[in-house]
Amino acid sequence: MRNKLSDELISFIDANPTPFHVVENTKAMLEKAGFVELDQTSSWKLKQSAAYFTIYADTSIIAFRTPSQLKESAIAIIGAHTDSPNLRVKQGAEKTSNGYLQTPVEVYGGVLVNSWVDRDLAIAGRVHLKKSDGIHKQLFFINRPIARVSQLAIHLNREVNEKGLTLNTETDIVPDFGLSKSENNQEFLKNLLAKEIGCKSEEILTYEVSFANCQKGCYGGFQDDFIHSARLDNQAMCHAGLKALIDSESTNNFNILALFDHEEVGSRSAAGADSNILKNLIDRIVNCFYTDPEAIHQINARSFMVSADMAHAVHSNFASKHGGNRPFLNNGIVIKFNSNQRYATDGISMAKITNLCQKNNIPFQVFYNRTDLPCGSTIGPISSSNLTFNTIDIGNPMLSMHSTRESCGSEDHPQIIKLFHSFYTQYIEPIKN
């Protein structure tokens, strides 16, 4: 079913082909809502009942609201990630091959490689420019069918339907940008970017280029049951957390939204969840309001984190790939549990969120991975080990995860925004002995 919040989600994803754009557009939404940007190189003087944000490496952003009162305060965090699996250009490796202008690529994250074949591809990313007054950065989004990876015709691959499509990521998914009779085209992409941005090609010091599906997000199904879009994993959770933070205020809690880069490759980076950026930010916030060195430890002990990442819905044709717990689209949020700590959920965090759902009439489901299949993971276990916060892993169910075109339920997005808003505005009760 169509609804305003799902409309906004589709528009949000369409505008954000890369983590750079997620952060830039999130910044714009926060500033429109009255949030103030903090410079990490300056001294912070924070106020109560105020809203702030700060940016890391252009691809991670943390926003927060301070409480109106400081007695028995806690920290309420929603964490998600800005990156999605995709194909990225190998800078400076452009070539002409058999008359085709091409750029070799690196595969970023756990890509469903075949989903990038026979797609109209746009390019987007960031360039650094050398100017007379120093180095400048600029984002770009060339949103038209500028490249394509063409599949080999069945006449030349007769067994493809019986044996499946097998692609070598070095040699078989090199996108074509156009045609050329000259072999001297090593900088055609750099020249293209210069033309689009409006600079000289020699001014470009570096360019970070990602491919994106040109097809826009839309509703699907005869009753608009679905949302079909790129990058639902995990921009849907970024958008849900952002909407909830903007629309909420806090009496006692420091409400934080942390959107990290590099989750899809393990989070081990300067801007990832396995860095110290969130812990350092919490320390800075607490130090602005409390002089007692014990305060940070007391606050941490009362605090809670929601790790928000999309979940696997049961597949209509491959239901056997799921265990006994089979999440359904448009049946509510998914609480993810794994005893081997691939998810951070435990009995305590599950009880708290289940109680919150029941109090606010929010539907929920429980997911366990099949025991005989490896389980994916999230920022939840990483963040909980770094912060020692009680943490839960949740998300909305989806299909075609890590494809260039994914699907989720159109009615689930408003429900998780409702949960996140309740999380930010209602006290999470401690478990009593």
Residue pairs with C-beta under 8 A, 6 or more apart in sequence:
1 223
1 224
1 225
1 410
1 411
2 219
2 224
2 410
3 410
3 411
3 413
3 414
5 243
5 413
5 414
5 417
6 219
6 227
6 410
6 411
6 413
6 414
8 239
8 243
9 217
9 227
9 229
9 235
9 236
9 239
9 240
9 413
10 216
10 217
10 218
10 219
10 227
10 229
11 217
12 25
12 235
12 238
12 239
13 217
13 229
13 230
13 231
13 232
13 235
13 236
13 239
14 216
14 217
14 229
15 21
15 25
16 22
16 25
16 231
16 235
17 122
17 124
17 141
17 143
17 210
17 212
17 230
17 231
18 124
18 125
18 126
18 139
18 210
18 212
19 58
19 59
19 60
19 82
19 83
19 261
20 58
20 59
20 124
20 125
20 126
20 139
20 208
21 124
21 139
21 141
22 59
22 61
22 82
22 235
22 238
22 259
23 55
23 58
23 59
23 60
23 61
23 82
23 259
24 58
24 139
26 61
26 63
26 238
26 242
26 259
27 37
27 53
27 55
27 61
29 242
29 246
30 51
30 53
30 63
30 242
30 246
31 37
33 51
33 246
34 51
35 51
35 52
35 53
35 63
35 246
36 50
36 51
36 52
36 53
37 52
37 53
37 54
37 55
38 44
38 52
38 53
38 54
39 54
40 54
40 56
44 284
44 285
44 288
45 288
46 52
46 66
46 285
46 288
46 289
47 66
48 66
48 67
48 68
48 69
48 70
48 289
49 65
49 66
49 67
49 68
49 249
50 65
50 66
51 63
51 64
51 65
51 66
52 63
52 64
52 66
53 61
53 62
53 63
53 64
54 61
54 62
54 281
55 61
56 62
56 270
56 271
56 277
57 261
57 270
57 271
58 126
58 137
59 82
59 83
59 261
59 262
59 271
60 82
60 258
60 259
60 260
60 261
60 271
60 272
60 277
61 82
61 259
62 256
62 257
62 258
62 259
62 277
62 278
62 281
63 242
63 245
63 256
63 257
64 245
64 254
64 255
64 256
64 257
64 281
64 285
65 245
65 248
65 249
65 250
65 254
65 255
65 424
66 250
66 254
66 285
66 289
67 73
67 250
67 251
67 252
67 253
67 254
68 249
68 250
68 251
69 251
69 252
70 252
70 289
70 290
71 252
72 252
72 302
73 252
73 253
73 254
73 299
73 302
74 252
74 253
74 254
74 299
74 302
74 303
74 304
74 428
75 253
75 254
75 256
75 282
75 299
75 300
75 302
75 303
75 304
75 389
76 250
76 253
76 254
76 255
76 256
76 303
76 304
76 423
76 424
76 428
77 256
77 257
77 258
77 278
77 303
77 304
77 305
77 306
77 383
77 389
78 241
78 244
78 245
78 256
78 257
78 258
78 305
78 306
78 308
78 420
78 423
78 424
79 257
79 258
79 259
79 260
79 273
79 278
79 305
79 306
79 307
79 308
79 379
79 380
79 383
80 234
80 237
80 238
80 241
80 257
80 258
80 259
80 260
80 307
80 308
80 309
80 379
81 234
81 237
81 238
81 259
81 260
81 261
81 262
81 263
81 264
81 267
81 273
81 309
81 379
82 234
82 235
82 238
82 259
82 260
82 261
83 108
83 109
83 234
83 261
83 262
83 263
83 264
83 265
84 109
84 230
84 231
84 233
84 234
84 235
84 264
84 402
85 107
85 108
85 109
85 110
85 111
85 112
85 264
85 402
86 108
86 109
86 111
86 210
86 211
86 212
86 404
87 105
87 106
87 107
87 108
87 111
87 116
87 173
87 175
87 210
87 211
88 105
88 106
88 107
88 108
88 208
88 209
88 210
88 211
89 103
89 104
89 105
89 106
89 123
89 189
89 207
89 208
89 209
89 210
89 211
90 103
90 104
90 105
90 106
91 206
91 207
91 208
91 209
92 186
93 103
93 104
94 101
94 102
94 103
94 185
94 186
94 187
94 188
94 189
94 190
95 101
95 102
95 103
95 104
95 185
95 186
96 102
96 180
96 182
96 183
96 184
96 185
97 174
99 179
99 180
99 181
100 176
100 177
100 178
100 179
100 180
101 176
101 177
101 178
101 179
101 180
101 185
101 188
102 174
102 175
102 176
102 177
103 147
103 174
103 175
103 177
103 189
103 209
104 170
104 174
105 169
105 173
105 174
105 175
105 211
107 113
107 169
107 173
108 210
108 264
108 265
109 264
109 265
109 402
110 264
110 402
111 402
112 400
112 402
112 403
112 404
113 167
113 169
113 173
114 165
114 167
115 400
115 403
115 404
115 405
116 149
116 173
116 211
116 404
117 149
117 150
117 151
117 165
117 167
117 173
118 148
118 149
118 150
118 151
119 148
119 149
119 213
119 214
119 215
119 404
120 145
120 148
120 213
120 214
120 215
121 145
121 146
121 147
121 148
121 149
121 175
121 211
121 212
121 213
121 214
122 141
122 142
122 143
122 144
122 145
122 146
122 147
122 211
122 212
122 213
122 214
123 140
123 142
123 146
123 147
123 209
123 210
123 211
123 212
124 139
124 140
124 141
124 142
124 143
124 209
124 210
124 212
125 139
125 140
125 207
125 208
125 209
125 210
126 137
126 138
126 139
126 140
126 207
126 208
127 137
127 138
127 140
127 193
127 197
127 204
127 205
127 206
127 207
127 208
128 135
128 136
128 137
128 204
128 205
128 206
128 207
129 135
129 136
129 137
129 138
129 197
129 199
129 203
129 204
129 205
130 203
130 204
130 205
131 203
135 205
138 197
140 193
140 196
140 197
141 212
142 192
142 196
143 212
143 214
144 214
145 214
146 177
147 175
147 176
147 177
147 211
148 175
148 176
149 173
149 174
149 175
149 176
150 176
151 165
152 160
154 160
154 161
167 173
175 211
177 188
177 189
177 192
178 188
180 188
187 201
189 207
189 209
190 201
190 204
190 207
191 201
193 201
193 204
193 207
193 209
194 200
194 201
194 203
194 204
212 230
213 230
213 404
213 405
215 230
215 405
216 229
217 227
217 228
217 229
217 230
218 227
218 228
218 229
219 226
219 227
219 228
219 410
220 226
220 227
220 228
220 407
224 410
225 329
225 330
225 409
225 410
225 411
226 329
226 407
226 408
226 409
226 410
227 407
227 408
227 409
227 410
227 413
228 405
228 406
228 407
229 405
229 406
229 407
230 404
230 405
230 406
231 406
232 310
232 398
232 406
232 407
232 408
233 309
233 310
233 398
233 401
233 402
233 406
234 263
234 308
234 309
234 310
234 395
236 310
236 396
236 398
236 408
236 413
237 308
237 309
237 310
237 395
237 396
237 416
238 259
239 413
240 308
240 413
240 416
240 417
240 420
241 257
241 259
241 308
241 420
242 257
242 259
243 417
243 420
243 421
244 257
244 417
244 420
244 421
244 423
244 424
245 255
245 257
245 420
245 424
247 421
248 255
248 421
248 424
248 425
249 425
250 424
250 425
252 427
253 424
253 427
254 282
254 285
254 299
255 424
256 278
256 281
256 282
258 273
258 278
258 383
260 267
260 271
260 272
260 273
260 277
260 379
261 269
261 271
261 272
262 268
262 269
262 271
262 272
262 273
263 272
263 273
263 309
263 378
263 379
266 272
266 274
267 273
267 274
267 275
267 379
267 382
268 274
268 275
269 275
270 277
271 277
273 379
273 382
273 383
273 386
274 382
274 386
276 386
278 383
278 386
278 387
279 386
279 387
282 296
282 300
282 387
283 296
286 295
286 296
286 299
287 296
290 296
300 387
300 388
300 389
302 430
303 387
303 389
303 390
304 349
304 352
304 389
304 390
304 391
304 392
304 428
305 344
305 380
305 383
305 384
305 387
305 389
305 390
305 391
305 392
306 353
306 391
306 392
306 394
306 420
306 423
307 343
307 344
307 378
307 379
307 380
307 383
307 384
307 391
307 392
307 393
307 394
308 394
308 395
308 416
308 420
309 378
309 379
309 380
309 393
309 395
310 395
310 396
310 397
310 398
310 401
310 408
311 327
311 334
311 336
311 367
311 394
311 395
311 396
311 397
311 398
312 322
312 327
312 367
312 397
312 398
312 401
313 327
313 328
313 329
313 397
313 398
313 399
313 408
313 409
314 322
314 326
314 327
314 328
315 321
315 322
315 399
319 326
321 370
321 373
322 370
323 368
323 369
323 370
323 371
324 368
325 365
325 366
325 367
325 368
327 334
327 365
327 367
327 397
328 365
328 397
329 397
329 398
329 399
329 407
329 408
329 409
329 412
330 409
330 410
330 411
330 412
331 363
331 365
331 397
331 409
331 412
332 357
332 362
332 363
332 364
332 365
332 412
332 415
333 357
333 362
333 363
333 364
333 365
333 394
333 395
333 396
333 412
333 415
333 416
333 419
334 364
334 365
334 366
334 367
334 394
334 395
334 396
334 397
335 345
335 350
335 353
335 354
335 364
335 365
335 366
335 367
335 392
335 393
335 394
336 343
336 345
336 367
336 378
336 393
336 394
336 395
337 343
337 345
337 350
337 366
337 367
337 368
337 393
338 345
338 368
338 369
338 375
340 375
341 381
342 369
342 375
342 376
342 377
342 378
342 381
343 375
343 377
343 378
343 380
343 381
343 393
344 378
344 380
344 381
344 383
344 384
344 391
344 392
344 393
345 380
345 391
345 392
345 393
345 394
346 390
348 390
348 431
349 390
349 391
349 392
350 392
351 431
352 390
352 392
352 428
352 429
352 431
353 364
353 392
353 394
353 419
353 423
354 364
355 429
356 362
356 419
356 422
356 423
356 426
356 428
357 363
357 364
357 419
359 422
359 426
360 418
360 419
360 422
360 426
362 415
362 418
362 419
362 422
363 415
365 397
369 375
369 376
378 393
380 391
380 392
380 393
381 391
383 389
383 391
384 390
384 391
394 416
394 419
395 416
396 408
396 409
396 412
396 413
396 415
396 416
397 408
397 409
397 412
398 406
398 407
398 408
399 406
399 407
399 408
400 406
400 407
